[in-house]
């Protein structure tokens, strides 16, 4: 029986509840929405989804059209560039008519064949078919796929609900069957090793009830998981653990990291039972990443390398934008930073992000002038000036693709931009010669029809804030076009300029798209993050508003048709700029927004809270409580009247932003402005669904089509579309 069409948005009941901290009372009448397992809350979330579906029903035809456009730009079948491992080439593939990927291996790289064949070859074999593994599930996401050094076994994990709890299994690639042992709860990352008797072991992470990866365990293949050994436990709740293998194949690397501190351990892959040894100890505020060279390097002390090789360490110890050192590989005992030897000093204009070690070269991921570049150095002289691999596209991004062969004299890099689909190129590390290996297909899309430019705008404190401005060549920057501004600004994270098949559907309708590179992110290096976190968090919001105001004041876009969008921490950004400048926007899209900031940061039982105190602040401290209270969207609804239209999203199984945060915020906003309430929509995923939205390439585009249709309607373009 069909449910009745809602006549208006659901009204959440209020229930007296109040917090009192530092002498400040915080009424919280929607605190009851935290009871997400109760019928009352589930019913309320269902009512919110019903209201969203009803309120957007007039857009269904437009959504279908947008979705058709987006999928038309997506090739029917697709596959990645291959990477070499042992005797085989491996690649991922999405066959025609499928939502999810396959992991495939072959004796020959697929890019050497006719792409219209969908990569099929007589010598290939499908190792894992996620579509098959996801049968009956509305959501499926791979956690890890790691092939054993002998190419015999595959460690793989999958999440079928969106809660980032991954079921880990081990597949015999000769028989195609999974072994009996199953790890029911694992997280990201893993590494193979073997013991001195030749038995294979796999190292993996396990997270606790707060979704914090707090243990590294070791599984011996062919034994019950109940016999797995806990290798390392992190008791400090500010820290998370990770594990991986080095490209050299010689070491397993384990690390613990908080927002501003990191410790790293290593152990040999030929002695899986050996205890992990610390590379440089743990010091508050000091971060370091270690990669492995099988040989010594200039600057290493004589005799330190030996058979164990040398560690290349990227660290901020005494260097805000990081520097390069070398260190011996610890074997018999932990070591501290006094064993490190300077190899390359800090350049304040260049943020060193990571080092990637190959037999004869070290490739540094660096960021300068807001742009990702790769700096190639000789492995035996890390102080050499080296040479740079720059992005191929203006305003684009560049990164290493999968490059697993340590001895390789060439690397594969991937270039792309907001208007240029990915291109994979093989670069000779000795000569710099580049040879294109694969160019992603985007049927019907011509990058020459679009323009991507960098602009800068002045923040209130005088800081120059960059933004990437993208438009159709037919759309003038003369103050008449509607505009969507996207922002994030947290964790020193950079949303790279990556191609998405959805964006041209806005650009082709005359919309200007702007990605604001605001403080709190990493576009300007470590300094850019430091100036947008903790006590300085307001800079993030000021920067985003400065871009919007600059676009309007410069008569570049229509000041009355400015919209803003962001996800997670970017959703907090949306909540803040919605409250602080509601007059600036015609519409705001806040996806899985972190908006109940103060209450969440007071509750250490909520996933991610404790290790986020070093990003946002710890409200147990009165001063830091003041920072959070000043901008928390739930505590600071804007005055009634003059509010822009608002689209909020959330997911019941989201482990990063609890669904009650957007639910409470929406309820409070509607309560404080009843006349506006119907213009606030809450799109809640009440079934399987994740933090970043639906899984599967077509399902994700369907979600994007919904968001785009809602925005086009707000700009008055729905009928024209």
C-alpha positions as CSV (number, residue, x, y, z in Angstrom):
1,X,0.0,0.0,0.0
2,X,1.4,3.4,-1.0
3,X,2.3,5.8,1.8
4,X,0.4,9.1,1.9
5,X,2.3,12.1,0.4
6,X,3.6,14.3,3.2
7,X,2.0,17.7,3.4
8,X,5.1,19.3,5.0
9,X,8.4,18.5,6.6
10,X,8.3,16.3,9.7
11,X,8.3,18.1,13.0
12,X,10.7,16.6,15.5
13,X,9.4,16.6,19.0
14,X,11.3,18.5,21.7
15,X,12.3,16.8,24.9
16,X,13.9,18.7,27.7
17,X,17.6,18.1,28.0
18,X,20.5,20.4,28.8
19,X,24.3,20.2,29.0
20,X,26.2,22.4,31.4
21,X,30.0,22.9,31.0
22,X,32.2,25.6,32.3
23,X,29.2,27.4,33.7
24,X,27.5,27.5,30.4
25,X,24.1,25.9,29.9
26,X,23.4,24.4,26.4
27,X,19.8,23.4,25.8
28,X,19.6,20.3,23.6
29,X,15.9,19.4,23.0
30,X,16.8,17.0,20.2
31,X,19.3,15.0,22.2
32,X,16.9,12.0,21.9
33,X,17.7,11.7,18.2
34,X,21.0,10.0,19.3
35,X,19.0,6.9,20.0
36,X,19.3,5.6,16.4
37,X,18.3,2.0,17.2
38,X,15.0,3.1,18.6
39,X,11.8,2.8,16.5
40,X,11.1,6.5,17.2
41,X,14.3,7.7,15.6
42,X,14.2,5.3,12.7
43,X,10.6,6.4,12.0
44,X,11.6,10.1,12.1
45,X,14.5,9.5,9.7
46,X,12.1,7.6,7.4
47,X,9.7,10.6,7.6
48,X,12.5,12.9,6.6
49,X,13.4,10.8,3.6
50,X,9.7,10.7,2.6
51,X,9.5,14.5,2.8
52,X,12.7,14.8,0.7
53,X,11.2,12.4,-2.0
54,X,7.9,14.3,-2.0
55,X,9.5,17.8,-2.1
56,X,11.8,16.8,-5.1
57,X,9.2,14.7,-7.0
58,X,8.8,17.5,-9.6
59,X,12.5,17.1,-10.4
60,X,12.4,13.4,-11.3
61,X,12.4,14.0,-15.0
62,X,15.4,16.3,-14.7
63,X,17.2,13.8,-12.5
64,X,16.7,11.1,-15.1
65,X,18.0,13.3,-17.8
66,X,21.0,14.4,-15.8
67,X,21.8,10.8,-14.9
68,X,21.6,9.8,-18.6
69,X,24.0,12.5,-19.5
70,X,26.5,11.6,-16.8
71,X,26.4,7.9,-17.6
72,X,26.8,8.7,-21.3
73,X,30.2,10.2,-20.4
74,X,31.1,7.0,-18.6
75,X,32.4,4.3,-20.9
76,X,30.3,1.1,-20.9
77,X,33.4,-0.8,-19.8
78,X,36.5,0.5,-18.1
79,X,39.7,-0.6,-16.6
80,X,42.7,0.8,-14.9
81,X,46.3,1.0,-16.1
82,X,48.1,-2.2,-15.1
83,X,50.8,-2.7,-12.5
84,X,53.4,-5.5,-12.4
85,X,53.7,-7.9,-9.5
86,X,55.8,-11.0,-9.8
87,X,55.1,-12.8,-13.1
88,X,51.8,-11.0,-13.8
89,X,50.2,-7.7,-14.8
90,X,47.3,-6.8,-12.5
91,X,44.5,-4.3,-13.2
92,X,40.9,-3.5,-12.1
93,X,38.1,-3.7,-14.6
94,X,34.4,-2.8,-14.7
95,X,32.7,-4.8,-17.4
96,X,29.8,-3.5,-19.5
97,X,26.6,-3.3,-17.5
98,X,28.3,-3.7,-14.1
99,X,28.4,-1.4,-11.1
100,X,31.4,-2.8,-9.4
101,X,35.0,-3.7,-10.2
102,X,36.8,-6.9,-10.9
103,X,40.4,-7.6,-10.0
104,X,42.1,-9.2,-13.0
105,X,45.6,-10.5,-13.8
106,X,47.2,-11.4,-17.1
107,X,50.6,-12.3,-18.5
108,X,50.3,-9.2,-20.6
109,X,49.3,-5.6,-19.8
110,X,45.8,-4.7,-21.0
111,X,46.9,-1.3,-22.5
112,X,48.8,-3.3,-25.1
113,X,45.5,-4.5,-26.5
114,X,42.6,-3.0,-28.4
115,X,40.6,-1.1,-25.7
116,X,37.3,-1.9,-27.5
117,X,37.7,-5.5,-26.4
118,X,37.0,-4.6,-22.8
119,X,40.4,-5.8,-21.9
120,X,39.5,-9.5,-22.6
121,X,42.4,-11.8,-23.3
122,X,42.9,-15.6,-23.5
123,X,45.5,-15.4,-20.8
124,X,43.7,-13.3,-18.2
125,X,41.9,-14.5,-15.1
126,X,39.4,-12.8,-12.9
127,X,40.7,-13.0,-9.3
128,X,37.8,-11.2,-7.6
129,X,34.4,-10.0,-8.8
130,X,32.9,-7.5,-6.4
131,X,29.6,-7.6,-8.3
132,X,29.4,-11.3,-7.4
133,X,30.5,-10.8,-3.8
134,X,27.9,-8.0,-3.4
135,X,25.0,-10.0,-4.6
136,X,21.9,-9.1,-2.5
137,X,23.6,-6.0,-1.0
138,X,22.7,-2.4,-1.8
139,X,26.3,-1.4,-1.0
140,X,29.7,-2.8,-1.6
141,X,33.2,-1.4,-1.1
142,X,36.6,-3.1,-1.2
143,X,38.9,-2.4,1.7
144,X,42.1,-4.0,0.6
145,X,43.4,-6.4,-2.1
146,X,47.0,-7.6,-1.6
147,X,48.6,-10.4,-3.6
148,X,51.2,-12.5,-1.8
149,X,54.8,-12.3,-2.9
150,X,54.6,-15.6,-4.7
151,X,51.4,-14.6,-6.6
152,X,49.6,-17.6,-5.0
153,X,47.2,-15.9,-2.5
154,X,45.0,-12.8,-2.4
155,X,44.1,-11.1,0.9
156,X,40.9,-9.2,0.3
157,X,38.2,-7.4,2.4
158,X,34.8,-6.0,1.7
159,X,32.2,-3.8,3.5
160,X,28.6,-4.5,2.5
161,X,26.8,-1.9,4.7
162,X,28.9,1.3,4.5
163,X,30.0,1.2,8.2
164,X,33.7,0.6,7.2
165,X,33.8,-2.8,9.0
166,X,35.6,-5.0,6.5
167,X,35.4,-8.8,6.4
168,X,38.9,-10.1,5.5
169,X,39.4,-13.3,3.6
170,X,42.2,-15.2,1.8
171,X,41.8,-16.6,-1.7
172,X,43.9,-19.4,-3.2
173,X,44.5,-18.0,-6.7
174,X,45.3,-21.5,-8.1
175,X,41.8,-22.9,-7.2
176,X,39.9,-19.6,-7.1
177,X,38.4,-20.6,-3.7
178,X,38.6,-18.7,-0.4
179,X,40.3,-20.5,2.6
180,X,38.2,-21.3,5.6
181,X,39.6,-18.6,7.8
182,X,37.7,-15.3,8.0
183,X,38.5,-12.2,10.0
184,X,35.0,-10.7,10.6
185,X,36.2,-7.2,11.6
186,X,39.2,-5.5,10.0
187,X,40.2,-2.1,8.8
188,X,42.3,-0.6,6.0
189,X,45.9,-1.8,5.2
190,X,47.8,-5.0,5.3
191,X,51.1,-6.7,4.5
192,X,52.4,-10.1,3.7
193,X,55.5,-11.7,5.3
194,X,56.9,-15.2,5.9
195,X,58.6,-16.8,8.8
196,X,61.9,-18.7,8.8
197,X,60.1,-22.0,8.2
198,X,58.6,-20.5,5.0
199,X,55.0,-20.2,6.3
200,X,53.0,-17.2,5.0
201,X,51.7,-14.6,7.4
202,X,49.4,-11.5,6.9
203,X,49.5,-8.4,9.1
204,X,46.2,-6.5,9.3
205,X,44.5,-3.8,11.4
206,X,41.6,-4.2,13.8
207,X,39.4,-1.3,15.0
208,X,37.5,-0.9,18.3
209,X,33.9,0.0,19.0
210,X,34.8,3.7,18.3
211,X,36.2,2.7,14.9
212,X,39.7,3.5,15.9
213,X,42.3,1.0,14.4
214,X,44.1,0.2,17.6
215,X,45.7,-3.3,17.0
216,X,48.0,-4.9,14.5
217,X,47.4,-8.6,14.3
218,X,49.3,-11.3,12.4
219,X,47.5,-14.3,10.8
220,X,49.4,-17.4,9.7
221,X,47.8,-18.7,6.6
222,X,46.0,-22.1,7.0
223,X,45.3,-21.6,10.8
224,X,42.2,-20.5,12.6
225,X,41.9,-16.7,13.1
226,X,41.4,-17.4,16.8
227,X,45.1,-18.1,16.8
228,X,46.0,-14.8,15.3
229,X,48.7,-12.9,17.3
230,X,48.4,-9.3,18.5
231,X,51.7,-7.7,17.3
232,X,51.1,-4.2,18.6
233,X,48.5,-2.4,20.6
234,X,48.0,1.4,20.7
235,X,46.5,2.4,24.0
236,X,46.6,6.2,23.5
237,X,43.2,7.0,22.1
238,X,44.5,9.9,20.1
239,X,46.5,7.6,17.8
240,X,45.4,5.2,15.0
241,X,47.5,2.3,13.7
242,X,48.3,1.4,10.1
243,X,50.4,-1.3,8.3
244,X,51.9,-1.7,4.8
245,X,54.8,-3.3,3.1
246,X,57.7,-1.4,1.5
247,X,58.1,-1.5,-2.3
248,X,61.5,-3.2,-1.7
249,X,59.6,-6.1,-0.3
250,X,62.0,-6.3,2.6
251,X,60.1,-4.6,5.4
252,X,56.7,-4.4,7.0
253,X,56.0,-0.9,8.2
254,X,53.7,-0.2,11.1
255,X,52.8,3.3,12.2
256,X,50.8,5.1,14.9
257,X,49.6,8.6,14.1
258,X,47.6,11.4,15.7
259,X,46.8,14.7,14.1
260,X,50.3,16.0,14.7
261,X,52.5,13.1,16.0
262,X,53.7,9.9,14.4
263,X,55.8,6.9,15.3
264,X,57.0,4.2,12.9
265,X,58.1,0.6,13.4
266,X,59.6,-1.9,11.0
267,X,60.2,-5.6,10.9
268,X,61.7,-7.9,8.2
269,X,59.4,-9.7,5.8
270,X,61.6,-12.7,5.9
271,X,61.1,-13.0,9.7
272,X,57.4,-12.4,10.4
273,X,57.7,-13.4,14.0
274,X,60.3,-10.7,14.8
275,X,59.2,-7.9,17.0
276,X,58.6,-4.5,15.3
277,X,61.4,-2.0,16.1
278,X,60.9,1.8,16.3
279,X,62.6,3.9,13.7
280,X,62.7,7.1,15.7
281,X,60.6,6.9,18.8
282,X,57.7,9.2,19.6
283,X,57.9,12.9,20.4
284,X,54.9,15.2,20.6
285,X,54.4,17.3,17.5
286,X,57.0,15.3,15.5
287,X,55.8,13.4,12.4
288,X,57.9,11.1,10.2
289,X,57.3,8.7,7.3
290,X,59.9,6.0,6.4
291,X,60.5,4.3,3.1
292,X,63.2,1.7,2.4
293,X,66.2,1.6,0.1
294,X,68.0,-1.8,-0.2
295,X,71.3,0.1,-0.6
296,X,73.0,2.9,1.3
297,X,72.7,6.6,0.4
298,X,75.0,9.5,0.5
299,X,74.8,10.9,4.0
300,X,74.3,7.5,5.7
301,X,77.0,6.6,8.1
302,X,79.6,4.1,7.0
303,X,78.5,0.5,7.7
304,X,75.0,1.5,8.7
305,X,73.3,0.3,5.6
306,X,74.8,-3.2,5.2
307,X,72.4,-5.9,4.1
308,X,69.5,-4.2,5.8
309,X,69.7,-1.1,3.5
310,X,68.7,2.4,4.5
311,X,65.5,4.1,5.5
312,X,64.6,7.4,3.9
313,X,62.7,9.5,6.4
314,X,60.5,12.5,5.7
315,X,60.0,14.5,8.9
316,X,58.8,17.9,10.3
317,X,61.4,17.7,13.1
318,X,62.7,21.2,13.1
319,X,61.2,21.8,9.6
320,X,57.6,23.0,9.3
321,X,57.4,22.0,5.6
322,X,59.4,18.8,6.3
323,X,62.9,17.7,5.4
324,X,64.6,14.5,4.3
325,X,66.9,12.4,6.5
326,X,68.3,8.8,6.3
327,X,68.3,6.3,9.1
328,X,69.6,2.7,9.6
329,X,67.1,-0.1,9.7
330,X,66.7,-1.1,13.3
331,X,67.1,-4.9,13.8
332,X,67.8,-5.8,17.4
333,X,66.4,-2.9,19.3
334,X,64.4,0.3,19.0
335,X,66.2,3.5,17.9
336,X,65.5,7.2,18.3
337,X,65.9,10.2,16.1
338,X,69.6,10.6,17.1
339,X,70.4,7.9,14.6
340,X,69.0,10.0,11.7
341,X,71.4,11.8,9.3
342,X,70.5,14.9,7.4
343,X,70.0,14.4,3.7
344,X,68.0,17.3,2.4
345,X,67.1,20.5,4.3
346,X,63.7,22.1,4.5
347,X,62.6,24.5,1.7
348,X,59.9,26.7,3.2
349,X,58.3,27.1,-0.2
350,X,58.1,23.3,-0.8
351,X,56.0,20.9,1.3
352,X,57.5,17.4,1.1
353,X,54.6,15.0,1.5
354,X,56.0,11.5,0.9
355,X,59.1,9.7,-0.4
356,X,58.8,6.8,-2.8
357,X,61.9,4.6,-3.0
358,X,63.0,2.7,-6.1
359,X,66.3,0.9,-6.7
360,X,68.1,3.8,-8.2
361,X,65.8,6.8,-7.5
362,X,63.7,8.3,-4.8
363,X,60.6,10.2,-6.0
364,X,59.3,12.9,-3.6
365,X,55.7,13.9,-3.6
366,X,55.9,17.7,-3.1
367,X,53.5,20.6,-3.1
368,X,54.6,24.1,-4.1
369,X,52.5,27.1,-5.2
370,X,49.4,25.1,-4.5
371,X,50.4,22.4,-7.0
372,X,51.4,18.7,-6.6
373,X,54.7,17.8,-8.3
374,X,57.0,14.9,-8.3
375,X,60.7,15.5,-7.6
376,X,63.1,12.8,-8.8
377,X,66.4,12.3,-6.9
378,X,69.2,9.8,-7.4
379,X,69.0,7.2,-4.6
380,X,72.7,7.6,-3.8
381,X,72.6,11.4,-3.4
382,X,69.3,12.7,-1.8
383,X,70.8,16.2,-1.7
384,X,71.0,16.4,-5.5
385,X,68.8,19.1,-7.0
386,X,67.0,16.5,-9.0
387,X,64.4,17.1,-11.6
388,X,60.7,17.7,-11.6
389,X,57.7,16.0,-13.1
390,X,55.1,18.7,-13.4
391,X,51.3,18.3,-14.1
392,X,50.4,18.0,-17.7
393,X,47.2,20.1,-17.4
394,X,46.9,23.7,-16.2
395,X,45.1,23.6,-12.8
396,X,45.4,19.8,-12.9
397,X,46.8,17.3,-10.5
398,X,49.5,14.7,-10.8
399,X,50.3,11.6,-8.8
400,X,52.1,8.2,-9.0
401,X,49.9,5.4,-10.2
402,X,50.5,1.8,-8.9
403,X,54.2,1.2,-9.2
404,X,55.1,-2.0,-7.3
405,X,58.4,-3.0,-9.0
406,X,61.2,-1.7,-6.9
407,X,63.9,-2.3,-9.6
408,X,62.0,-0.5,-12.3
409,X,63.8,2.5,-14.0
410,X,60.4,3.9,-15.1
411,X,57.3,5.0,-13.2
412,X,53.7,5.4,-14.3
413,X,52.1,8.7,-13.4
414,X,48.5,9.9,-13.7
415,X,47.5,13.4,-14.8
416,X,43.9,14.7,-14.7
417,X,41.9,17.8,-14.0
418,X,38.4,18.9,-13.4
419,X,37.9,19.0,-17.2
420,X,40.5,16.5,-18.4
421,X,39.9,12.7,-17.9
422,X,42.9,10.7,-16.5
423,X,45.9,10.1,-18.7
424,X,48.5,7.5,-17.5
425,X,52.1,8.1,-18.7
426,X,55.3,6.1,-18.3
427,X,58.2,8.3,-17.3
428,X,61.8,7.2,-17.6
429,X,63.5,8.2,-14.3
430,X,66.9,8.4,-16.0
431,X,66.0,10.4,-19.1
432,X,62.7,12.0,-18.3
433,X,61.1,10.7,-21.5
434,X,57.3,10.3,-21.2
435,X,55.3,7.8,-23.1
436,X,51.5,7.7,-22.9
437,X,50.2,4.3,-21.8
438,X,46.4,4.9,-21.4
439,X,43.9,7.7,-21.8
440,X,40.6,7.3,-20.0
441,X,37.6,7.5,-22.2
442,X,34.8,10.1,-21.7
443,X,32.4,9.6,-24.6
444,X,31.0,12.9,-25.9
445,X,33.2,15.1,-23.7
446,X,35.6,17.5,-25.3
447,X,37.9,19.2,-22.8
448,X,38.6,22.0,-25.3
449,X,35.1,23.2,-24.7
450,X,35.9,24.3,-21.1
451,X,38.1,26.7,-19.3
452,X,39.9,26.1,-15.9
453,X,41.7,29.0,-14.4
454,X,43.3,30.0,-11.1
455,X,42.0,33.1,-9.3
456,X,43.0,34.6,-5.9
457,X,40.9,36.5,-3.4
458,X,41.8,38.5,-0.3
459,X,40.7,37.1,3.1
460,X,39.8,39.6,5.8
461,X,43.3,39.2,7.3
462,X,44.9,40.0,3.9
463,X,45.8,36.4,3.1
464,X,45.5,35.5,-0.6
465,X,43.2,32.6,-1.0
466,X,43.3,30.6,-4.3
467,X,40.4,29.1,-6.2
468,X,40.1,27.1,-9.3
469,X,37.3,28.5,-11.5
470,X,35.8,26.2,-14.2
471,X,33.3,27.0,-16.9
472,X,32.1,26.3,-20.4
473,X,33.8,28.5,-23.0
474,X,30.3,29.7,-23.8
475,X,29.8,31.0,-20.3
476,X,31.2,34.5,-19.7
477,X,32.6,35.7,-16.4
478,X,30.5,38.9,-16.6
479,X,28.4,38.7,-13.5
480,X,25.4,36.8,-15.1
481,X,26.1,33.1,-14.5
482,X,25.0,31.1,-11.4
483,X,27.9,29.7,-9.4
484,X,28.6,26.7,-7.2
485,X,31.5,27.0,-4.7
486,X,32.9,23.8,-3.3
487,X,35.0,23.8,-0.1
488,X,36.5,21.5,2.5
489,X,39.4,23.0,4.6
490,X,40.5,20.5,7.2
491,X,43.1,17.9,8.2
492,X,45.6,19.3,5.7
493,X,43.7,17.3,3.1
494,X,43.6,18.4,-0.5
495,X,40.7,17.5,-2.7
496,X,42.7,17.1,-5.9
497,X,41.4,18.4,-9.2
498,X,40.1,15.0,-10.4
499,X,37.8,14.4,-13.3
500,X,34.2,13.5,-12.6
501,X,31.6,12.7,-15.3
502,X,29.0,14.6,-13.4
503,X,30.5,18.1,-13.5
504,X,29.9,18.9,-17.3
505,X,26.2,18.6,-16.7
506,X,26.4,21.8,-14.7
507,X,28.9,23.6,-16.9
508,X,26.9,22.9,-20.0
509,X,24.0,24.7,-18.4
510,X,26.0,27.9,-17.9
511,X,27.0,27.3,-14.3
512,X,30.4,28.4,-13.1
513,X,32.1,25.9,-10.7
514,X,34.6,27.1,-8.2
515,X,36.8,25.0,-5.9
516,X,38.0,27.2,-3.0
517,X,41.4,26.3,-1.7
518,X,40.8,27.5,1.8
519,X,43.0,27.3,5.0
520,X,42.7,24.2,7.0
521,X,43.4,22.1,3.9
522,X,46.9,21.4,2.6
523,X,47.0,23.4,-0.7
524,X,49.4,25.9,0.8
525,X,51.5,23.3,2.7
526,X,51.7,22.7,6.4
527,X,51.3,26.4,7.2
528,X,48.0,26.4,5.4
529,X,46.7,23.7,7.7
530,X,48.0,25.3,10.9
531,X,46.3,28.6,10.0
532,X,42.9,26.9,9.7
533,X,42.7,24.6,12.7
534,X,42.2,24.8,16.5
535,X,42.0,28.4,17.6
536,X,42.4,29.6,13.9
537,X,39.5,27.6,12.6
538,X,37.5,30.8,11.8
539,X,40.0,31.4,8.9
540,X,38.5,28.5,7.1
541,X,35.1,30.0,7.1
542,X,36.4,33.5,6.4
543,X,38.4,32.2,3.4
544,X,35.3,30.5,1.8
545,X,33.3,33.6,2.2
546,X,36.1,35.7,0.8
547,X,36.0,33.7,-2.4
548,X,32.3,34.1,-2.6
549,X,32.4,37.8,-1.9
550,X,35.3,38.3,-4.3
551,X,33.4,36.5,-7.1
552,X,30.5,38.8,-6.5
553,X,32.4,42.0,-6.0
554,X,34.4,41.4,-9.1
555,X,31.3,40.9,-11.2
556,X,32.5,37.5,-12.2
557,X,29.2,35.6,-11.3
558,X,25.7,36.4,-10.4
559,X,25.8,37.5,-6.8
560,X,22.1,36.4,-6.3
561,X,22.8,32.9,-7.5
562,X,25.7,31.8,-5.4
563,X,25.5,28.3,-4.0
564,X,27.9,26.4,-1.7
565,X,28.6,22.7,-1.2
566,X,30.8,20.5,1.0
567,X,31.0,17.1,2.6
568,X,31.9,16.0,6.2
569,X,34.3,18.6,7.6
570,X,33.3,20.5,4.4
571,X,29.7,20.0,5.7
572,X,30.8,21.8,8.9
573,X,32.1,24.6,6.6
574,X,28.6,24.8,5.0
575,X,26.9,24.9,8.4
576,X,29.2,27.7,9.5
577,X,28.9,29.9,6.4
578,X,25.1,29.2,6.4
579,X,24.8,30.6,9.9
580,X,27.4,33.4,9.6
581,X,26.3,34.8,6.2
582,X,22.9,33.4,5.2
583,X,22.5,36.5,3.0
584,X,25.4,35.4,0.8
585,X,23.8,32.2,-0.6
586,X,20.8,31.3,-2.6
587,X,21.4,27.6,-1.7
588,X,23.6,25.4,0.4
589,X,24.3,21.7,0.2
590,X,25.7,20.2,3.4
591,X,26.6,16.6,2.9
592,X,27.0,14.4,6.0
593,X,27.9,17.5,7.9
594,X,29.8,17.6,11.2
595,X,27.5,20.2,12.8
596,X,26.9,19.2,16.4
597,X,30.5,20.1,17.1
598,X,30.5,20.8,20.9
599,X,28.5,17.8,22.0
600,X,30.5,15.4,19.7
601,X,33.8,16.7,20.9
602,X,32.7,16.2,24.5
603,X,31.8,12.5,23.9
604,X,34.8,10.2,23.7
605,X,32.6,7.2,22.9
606,X,31.8,8.6,19.5
607,X,34.1,7.4,16.7
608,X,37.0,9.7,15.9
609,X,36.3,12.1,18.8
610,X,39.5,11.7,20.8
611,X,41.9,11.8,17.9
612,X,40.1,14.9,16.6
613,X,40.8,17.0,19.6
614,X,44.1,18.0,17.9
615,X,42.2,19.2,14.9
616,X,39.3,21.1,16.4
617,X,40.0,21.5,20.1
618,X,39.2,19.7,23.3
619,X,36.1,21.3,24.9
620,X,37.1,20.1,28.4
621,X,39.5,23.0,28.3
622,X,37.5,26.3,28.8
623,X,39.4,28.2,26.2
624,X,39.0,25.5,23.6
625,X,35.3,25.2,24.6
626,X,35.0,28.8,23.6
627,X,36.5,28.2,20.2
628,X,34.0,25.5,19.4
629,X,31.0,27.3,20.8
630,X,31.7,30.3,18.6
631,X,31.1,28.5,15.4
632,X,29.3,25.2,16.1
633,X,26.3,25.3,13.6
634,X,24.0,23.5,16.1
635,X,24.7,26.1,18.7
636,X,24.5,29.0,16.3
637,X,21.4,28.9,14.0
638,X,21.0,32.1,12.0
639,X,18.2,34.5,12.8
640,X,14.9,33.7,11.2
641,X,14.2,35.3,7.8
642,X,16.5,35.6,4.9
643,X,17.9,32.0,5.0
644,X,18.9,30.3,1.8
645,X,17.4,27.0,0.7
646,X,19.3,24.1,2.4
647,X,19.8,20.4,1.3
648,X,21.3,18.2,4.0
649,X,22.4,14.6,3.6
650,X,23.1,11.8,6.1
651,X,23.5,8.0,6.4
652,X,22.2,5.7,9.1
653,X,25.4,3.6,9.0
654,X,27.9,6.4,8.6
655,X,30.7,5.7,11.2
656,X,32.4,9.1,10.7
657,X,29.5,11.6,11.2
658,X,26.8,10.1,13.2
659,X,23.4,10.5,11.5
660,X,22.0,12.3,14.5
661,X,24.2,15.3,13.8
662,X,22.4,16.4,10.6
663,X,19.1,15.2,12.0
664,X,19.4,17.4,15.1
665,X,20.7,20.4,13.1
666,X,17.8,20.2,10.6
667,X,15.3,19.9,13.5
668,X,16.7,23.0,15.3
669,X,16.9,25.1,12.1
670,X,13.3,24.3,11.3
671,X,12.2,25.1,14.9
672,X,14.0,28.5,14.8
673,X,12.4,29.6,11.5
674,X,9.1,27.7,11.0
675,X,8.2,29.8,7.9
676,X,11.4,28.6,6.2
677,X,11.1,25.0,7.4
678,X,9.8,23.5,4.1
679,X,12.8,24.9,2.2
680,X,15.1,22.6,4.4
681,X,15.4,19.1,3.0
682,X,17.1,16.1,4.7
683,X,18.1,13.3,2.3
684,X,18.8,10.5,4.7
685,X,20.1,7.0,3.6
686,X,18.2,4.8,6.0
687,X,19.5,1.5,4.5
688,X,23.0,0.5,3.4
689,X,25.1,3.6,2.6
690,X,28.4,5.2,3.5
691,X,29.9,8.5,4.5
692,X,30.8,9.4,0.9
693,X,27.4,8.3,-0.6
694,X,26.3,5.3,-2.6
695,X,28.8,2.8,-3.9
696,X,29.0,1.8,-7.6
697,X,29.8,4.2,-10.4
698,X,26.3,4.4,-11.8
699,X,24.6,4.6,-8.4
700,X,27.0,7.4,-7.4
701,X,26.1,9.3,-10.6
702,X,22.4,8.9,-9.7
703,X,23.1,10.6,-6.4
704,X,25.0,13.4,-8.1
705,X,22.1,13.9,-10.5
706,X,19.8,14.4,-7.6
707,X,22.0,17.1,-6.0
708,X,22.5,18.8,-9.4
709,X,18.8,18.8,-10.1
710,X,18.0,20.4,-6.8
711,X,20.7,23.1,-7.4
712,X,19.5,23.8,-10.9
713,X,16.0,24.3,-9.5
714,X,17.3,26.8,-7.0
715,X,19.0,28.8,-9.8
716,X,15.8,28.8,-11.8
717,X,17.3,26.5,-14.5
718,X,15.2,23.4,-13.9
719,X,12.8,24.1,-16.7
720,X,15.5,25.2,-19.1
721,X,17.4,22.0,-18.4
